Amino acid sequence: MSKPTSTNPNDYEVLIRRRDEAGYAAYCPQLQHMIKGSAHVEVEEAMKQYVLDYIEALKAEAQS
């Protein structure tokens, strides 16, 4: 599977589920990346930031 090239954050899904009594996980299928944490908001915000960082890297790479 090739890396996505979209610079639109809305093209990336963020799936969140409760793992157990003490944790949550966020997953982005397009980037095949998972983040684990103790709070829903924690993993949601961390994944959103991961997606934004990925997009910024794409833009920087395109300018090179």
C-alpha positions, 0 to 999 in steps of 0.5 A: 500500500502506498502512502497517501498524498492528500493534504486535506486533513478531512481525507484521514479517518480517526477511529477511537475505541476503548481498549480496556478499563484504563485505556483508549486507542486511536487509529488512522487506517490511511496512515496505518498508525495507532496511538494508545493512551489513558483518555479519549481526548488524549488519543484523539488530539494526539492522532489529529496532531500526527495527521497534521504533522504528516501533512506538513511533511508532505508539503515540505517534501513537495517544496524540496 
